[in-house]
Amino acid sequence: MKIQSGRAAAVLALFFLLLQTASATAAEMKIAVLNIQTVLTKSSAGLAAKEKIEKRMKELRSSLEGDKQHLISFQDEMKKKASVWSDDKKQEQVLEFQKKRRDLDAKQDNANMEMKSLQDKYLAPIMKELEGIVRQVAAAKGYAIVLPNTAVLYFDNAVDITSEVTTSLNAKLK
């Protein structure tokens, strides 16, 4: 019996030793945070991408607004003239209105897909460079982990590397 209790004591001692070592290692690990949205909105590359995306968004919005107004006018005209139209004419106009509404919905869906595609097109290269820059800054500062600031409940501003990353990104993507 004494041999087994001696093993149990040894295993228990080893467990506590490993636990203390893991705690010490975790305490020494440096963690940083990064506001990715700020980097994208304040970097020159991010601003250029945003400008291109917003320009196209305004064009699409203008086109969609025109189509929407045309549909509203068509609907108003239908309401005014419905009393003098035959049942066949009413049905024909209702079908035409539904077709125009479906076309507008499809155009809206296409615009949304185009905006998503533009964001991917312009932001993907920036994000790729950003990943490398974050690695460089983290390595230079001795950070083992960099988390997005939105994933952290609290952090000291001293561990926020957003401005350094933005400066490095601007320098690299001139």
FENRABEL-V849713 format. One record per residue. SS is DSSP state (h for helix, s for strand, l for the rest). NEAR is the number of other ideal C-beta (glycine too) atoms within 12 Angstrom. Layout:
BEGIN
ss->SS near->NEAR
ss->SS near->NEAR
END
This chain:
BEGIN
ss->l near->7
ss->h near->8
ss->h near->9
ss->h near->10
ss->h near->11
ss->h near->12
ss->h near->13
ss->h near->14
ss->h near->14
ss->h near->14
ss->h near->14
ss->h near->14
ss->h near->14
ss->h near->14
ss->h near->14
ss->h near->14
ss->h near->14
ss->h near->14
ss->h near->14
ss->h near->14
ss->h near->14
ss->h near->14
ss->h near->13
ss->h near->12
ss->h near->13
ss->h near->14
ss->h near->12
ss->h near->13
ss->l near->17
ss->l near->22
ss->s near->27
ss->s near->33
ss->s near->32
ss->s near->37
ss->l near->30
ss->h near->30
ss->h near->19
ss->h near->24
ss->h near->39
ss->h near->32
ss->h near->23
ss->h near->20
ss->l near->34
ss->h near->22
ss->h near->31
ss->h near->30
ss->h near->23
ss->h near->22
ss->h near->30
ss->h near->23
ss->h near->17
ss->h near->21
ss->h near->27
ss->h near->19
ss->h near->17
ss->h near->23
ss->h near->21
ss->h near->16
ss->h near->18
ss->h near->25
ss->h near->20
ss->h near->15
ss->h near->20
ss->h near->26
ss->h near->18
ss->h near->16
ss->h near->25
ss->h near->22
ss->h near->16
ss->h near->20
ss->h near->26
ss->h near->18
ss->h near->16
ss->h near->24
ss->h near->22
ss->h near->14
ss->h near->18
ss->h near->26
ss->h near->17
ss->h near->13
ss->h near->16
ss->l near->19
ss->l near->11
ss->l near->13
ss->l near->17
ss->l near->12
ss->h near->12
ss->h near->10
ss->h near->16
ss->h near->18
ss->h near->15
ss->h near->17
ss->h near->24
ss->h near->20
ss->h near->15
ss->h near->19
ss->h near->25
ss->h near->18
ss->h near->16
ss->h near->25
ss->h near->22
ss->h near->16
ss->h near->20
ss->h near->26
ss->h near->18
ss->h near->16
ss->h near->24
ss->h near->22
ss->h near->16
ss->h near->18
ss->h near->26
ss->h near->18
ss->h near->15
ss->h near->22
ss->h near->26
ss->h near->18
ss->h near->17
ss->h near->24
ss->h near->24
ss->h near->17
ss->h near->17
ss->h near->27
ss->h near->29
ss->h near->18
ss->h near->20
ss->h near->34
ss->h near->26
ss->h near->18
ss->h near->28
ss->h near->36
ss->h near->21
ss->h near->19
ss->h near->32
ss->h near->33
ss->h near->22
ss->h near->22
ss->h near->30
ss->h near->27
ss->h near->16
ss->h near->16
ss->h near->23
ss->l near->16
ss->l near->26
ss->l near->18
ss->s near->22
ss->s near->35
ss->s near->25
ss->s near->24
ss->h near->25
ss->h near->14
ss->h near->15
ss->l near->18
ss->l near->8
ss->l near->12
ss->l near->22
ss->l near->12
ss->h near->13
ss->h near->13
ss->h near->27
ss->s near->28
ss->l near->39
ss->h near->33
ss->h near->20
ss->h near->29
ss->h near->42
ss->h near->33
ss->h near->20
ss->h near->29
ss->h near->39
ss->h near->24
ss->h near->17
ss->h near->23
ss->l near->27
ss->l near->12
END
